[in-house]
Amino acid sequence: MQKTVILEKLRSASRYILAFVRWGLLAALTGLVGGGVGTLFHKAVEYATGVRLAHSWILYLLPLGGLLIVGLYHLLGTPEGFGTNQILDAIRGESKVPLALAPLIFLSTVITHLCGGSAGREGAALQLGGSIGSQLGGLFHLDEKDRHILIMCGMSAVFAALFGTPLTATFFAMEVISIGVIYYAGLVPCIISSLTAYGVSLLFGAEPVRFSLTQVPDPSILTILQVIALSALCAALSILFCLSMHKTGHLLQKWIPNGFLRAFLGGCAILLLTLLVGTTAYNGAGMDSIAAAISGSARPEAFALKILFTAVTIGAGFKGGEIVPTFFIGSTFGCVAGSLLGLDPGFGAAVGLIALFCGVVNSPIASMLLSIELFGAQGLLLFTIACGVSFMLSGYYGLYSSQKIVYSKLRAEYINIHAK
């Protein structure tokens, strides 16, 4: 009898060990592939941005860049609207990831940055990673549930390679799909994948995103109240940003059904807006403006103009992502609003960046980890407060309409609704 019990325990232990080894190997392979692709993508976007900044006339090619992007999607038979929302659906088993998505999102995002569209990189990261994970899952004949985990590993890998934030990448992939439910089965695979990809990116010289804060205040009652006030404003701003992104896209599709014409006219609109404001600060990702805000300098209107530029760019059909624009909007708004509330402008910019990120993606744990990886752990308590306030007050709005809010933000109640 005792021998039978021991054998059963050994069999049980062996299942866990074999699963750990299996997922370790699959995740490491996904991290190697995702890290390589993510690093190449990182350098391609940086190179494209450098070329555009060195040759300002390239901005006038933006309408033609839009035509090229739409043409590529038509040529490879992939729907123009296929994006991050469909990756989230694929993890839940509600859609399939086409093989052509990876090269399409890679090329189209580089074209967007080369020509001066206002977009980020993480949308491409999630789609690239999701496509890599899905194809590797098919290559190894994984069942549907295991393939979902490998898609999350791919998302973690490319996100970590692009931003140099492996912990944020791990929890973002696990948390962003269904709010209120974290897919802990993906914890070990995602962290192995993201750390592997992060290592690959460092090996090939991709610089991680890091910022230095000149001042981090002590968590006094006054400072906490100031952070709460700023985070509440960022929650309201997150709703405005999400609505702007969704409504602009829907209206442009309604008014200009033809994808080629929509992209061309959208490129013309961004070009005209750039000429009107007299600066190219709102074209591309805008990392210089983010760094300036965290150093304590931002124009009061910068956040509003970035919302406008990004909404038109993405709504017209250009590719990229909304997270780096979120960093831009949150940091510039936080710099200005934080100083009005009595906070150090640079610290206000950092709080604004984290709070707005949390508000638009509804991922508080990933947001807390992001604050550590970007700014260090010194202000963690204040950043945690900012995440909590923004998460609660941003309601059920989100950048990704396929994101599901499984449990209420206000009470222990199952609601299972899509983000607005």
N, C-alpha and C positions, 0 to 999 in steps of 0.2 A: 504493500500500500504506500509506504513512504517512498519507495523507489519510483512508483508511478507519479507521485506528486512532484518529486524532484525532476523527473523527465519532462513533465508538463511545464514546469517553471523554466527549464532550460530551453524548451521549444518556444515558449513565449518570449524569453530574452533574445533568442536567436532571431525572431521575427523583427524585433526592434533594431537589433544590430544590423541585420541585412538591409532593412529600410533606411537606416542612417547611412550606410555605405553606398547604397544605390542612389539615394538622393544627393549625397555628397558628390558623387561622380557626375551625375546629371547636371547638378547646379553649377559645379566647377566648369564643366564644358560650356554651359550656357553663359557663364560669366566670362570665359575666355572669348567666346564668339561675340557676345554683347559688348565686352570691354574693347575688343578690337574695332568693331563697327562704331561704337560710341566715340572712341578716341579719334577715328578717322573723320567722323561726322563733326566732332568738336573742332578739329583743325580745318576742315573744309569750310565751316561757317565762319571761323575766325579769318581765314584767308579771303573769303568772299567779302566780308566786312572791310578788311584792309584794302582790298582792291577798290571797293566803292568809295571809301574815304579818300583814297589817293587820286581817284578820277571822278570828280563830282558829276560829270556829264552822264555817268551811267544811270543816275536817278531818272533821267528822261526815258530810259528804256523800261521803266516799271510797267506801263500798260502792255508792252510786248511780252514782258516776263509773265504777266497774268495769262496771256493767250497761250504761251508755251506750257504753263502748268496745266491748264485745262486740256490742252492737246495731248499731253503725256498721259493723263488719266483716261482720256477717250481711247488713245492708241492701245493701252494695255488692258482696256476693258474693265477698269475699276471705277465704281461710282465716285463722283467728285466729293460727295458728302461723307465718304467713309473716313472715320477719324477715331479720336480717343473714345468717344461714346461707344463705338462698335467694339473696341478692344475690351471695354468694361462688360459689354454684353457677352463677348466671347468667353470671358472668365466664368460667367454664370451659365454658359451653354446655350445662349440665345442667338448666337450668330457665329459665323466662321471667319477666319482671318485669311484673306486672299494672299497667295504667294507674291504677287506683284507689289504688295503694299510697301515692303521695305525699300526697294530701290525708288519707288515713286515718292515716298515721303522724304527720303534722303535728298533726292535731286530737287524736288519742288521747294523744300525749305531753304536749300542753298541758293536757289534762284530768287526766292523772296528776300533773303538777306543781301544778296549781291545787288539787287535792283532797288533796295531801300524800303521794302514793306515793313510795317511796324508789327513785329511778331517775335516770339521767343523761340525756344528750342525744345522744351520738355514735351510738347505735343508730339513732335517728331520722335523724341526719346521713347515715349510710351508706345507709340505705334511701331517704331523699329523693334523695340524689345519684345512687344507682344507678337509681332510677326516672326521674329527669331525663335521665341519660345514655342509658338504654335508649330512651326515647321520642324523643329527638333523633336517635338512630341510626336509628330507624324512619322518622322524618320525612325524613331525607336519604338513605334507601334504602341504608344501609351494609350490607356483608356481615357475616356473623356475627363474624368475627375483629375487624373494625374497630369493630363495635358493642361488643364486650367492652372495647376500649380506651376508648371513650367512656363506658362505665359507670364505669370507673376514674377518668376525668376528673371525672365527676359526684360520685363519692365524695370525691375530693380537694377539689373546690370547696366543697361544703357543710361538710366537716370544717374547712377553712381559715377559712371565714367564721364558724363557730361558736366556734372556739378561738383564732383569730388565730395559727395555727402552720402557715404554708404549706409549709415544708420537711418537717415531720413528716407533714402530710397527703399530700404527694407520695409519700413512701416508704412510708407506711402502706398506701396503696391498692395499691402495687406489690408489697409484701412480705407482706401478711397472707394472701393467697390460698393460696399454696403455699410452705411453709417450705423453704428451700434453693434456691428458684428465684425470682429477681426478674425481673419482666416489664419489661426495659429498653426494649422498644419503646414503653412508655407513659411514659418519663421526660420527654421534651420536652412531649408533650400534657398530662401531669398537672401539671407545674410551671407551664406557661402557665395552665392552668385554675385551679390553686390560688392563684397570684399575682393573677390577675384577680379571683377571688372575694374574696381578702383585701383588695384595693384597694376593692372595692365595699363591704365591711363597714366599713372605715375611713371611707369617704365618708359613710356613713349613721350613723356614730357608735357602732358596735358595739365595745366595748372588748375588746381581746385579753387572753387570760389570761396574766398575768405575776406573778412573785413575786420579792421581794428577800430574799437570804440575808444575815443579819447577820455570819455567819462561814463561811468556806470554808477548811478546814485544808489545810496543805501535804501533798503525797503522801509522807509518811514511811512507813517500814516498818510502824510501829505503826498509823497511820491506814489503810493499805492492808489490814492484817489485820482491823481493825475493820469496814471496809466489806465485806470478803469475808464476815465472820461475819454481818453484818446482811443482806446480799444472799442468803446461804444460807437464813436464816430466812424472808426474803420469798419465796423459791422454794417453800419448804414451805407458806407461807401461800397462795401462788397456787394450789397444788394443792387446798388446802382450800376456797378460794373457788370454784374451777371445779366441784369435786364438789358443793358446796352448791347452786350455781346449777342444775346439771344434775339432781341427785337430787330437789331440791325440786319442780322443774317436772314431772318424771316422776311423782313420787308424788302430787302434787295432781291431775294428769290421770287417774291410775289411781283414786284414791279419790273424786274428784268429776268424773265424765266430762262433766257438763253445764257448758258454758262460762259461762253466765250465773250459775249457782249458785256456781261456782268463783271468779269475779271478785267476787261479792257477799261471800262468806265471807272471801275474801282481804282485801278492804277492811275488813271487821269485825275481822279479826285484826291488821292494821296499826294500826287505831284503838285496839284494846285494848292492844297493845304500847306505843303512844305514851303512853297513860294510865298504864301500869304503870311506865315508866321516868321519867315526870314531865318530859319535855322533848321539844320538836319538832326537836331537832338532827339526828335520823336520818330525818326526812321531807324529801322533795325531794332536790336534788342535794347539799346540804351544803357549798357553797363556803366559807361562813364558818368551818366547822370545819377545812377544809383550810388556809385562811389562818392560823388560830390555831395549828395544828400546826407550820406552817413558821415561825411566830413563836416556837415553843418551848413550846407549851401544848397538851396533849391528855390526856384521861382514859384510864386503862389499859384499860377495857372497851370503849372507843368502837369499835375496829376490829371486835370480835366482834358487837356489836349492829348495826353497819352491814351486816355480812354477812347476819345474820338478817333485817333489814328488807328488804334488797334481794332476797334469795332468795324471800321470800314475795311481795313486790310483783310481780316479773317472773314468777314461777312461777304466780301467780294469773291472769295475763293482762293486767296493766297494761303500758303501753308506755313506752319511753324508751331506756335503754341501761345498760351496766355499767361503762363506762370512768370516768365521774366518780365513781361509787361506788368504783371501784378506786383513784382518786386519794385519796379519803377514807380508805379502809382502809389503803393503803400509807403515807400521811403520818402518820396517827394511830399506827399500829403502829411506824413508823420513829422517830417522836418519842420514844416510850416506850422501845422496845428499844434505840435508838441511844444514848440517855442512859445506859442500864444498861451498855452496852459501852464507854462513855467518850467517845462522840462528842457534839458540840454538838447539843442536841435539835432545833433548827431544821434543821441540816444532815442529821441523821438522818432527819427527816421527808421532806426532799427526796430522799434516797437511797432511802427506803422507797417513795415515790411512783413513782420511775422504775423501780426494781427490780421492784415488783409489776406495774406496767404491762407491762414486758417479759415477765415470767413468764406472764401470762394471755393475751397476744396473740402471743407467740413472734416478736416483730419487733424484733431488737436494733438495727438501723440506725435505724429510726424512733424507737426509745426514746432512743438517743444524741442524735439531733437534737432530740427533745422536751426533753431536759435543757438544751440550749443555748437553745432558744426560751423556755422557762419561767424558767430561772435564770441565764442567761448562760454564757459559755464558761470561766469561771475554774476550775470544778471538773470539767472535761470528762474528765480522766484517771480520776478516781475514779468518775465516773458510768459511764464506759466499762467499768471493772472490774465495777461493780455489774451492768450489763447482761449482761456475759459470764457471770458466775457465776449469775445468776438464769435466764438462757436455758438454760444447760446443766443446772442442777439441777432445773428445773421439769419435766423429762421431756417426755412427749408429751401433756400435758394442755393444755387451752385453753378459752377462753370460747366459741369458735365451733366446734361439732362438725363443720361442713362444711369447716373448714380442713384442708388436707392437709399432712402432714409428708413432703415428697418425699425428703429426704436425712436420714440419721441425724445426731443431735446429737453422737454419740460417735466416729464414724469416717466416712471417705469411702465411704458405702454408700447405695445407692438402696433406700428402704423403701416409700415411697408409701402411707402409712397416714393415716387420719383422726385428728384430735386427739381425745383422750378427753374 
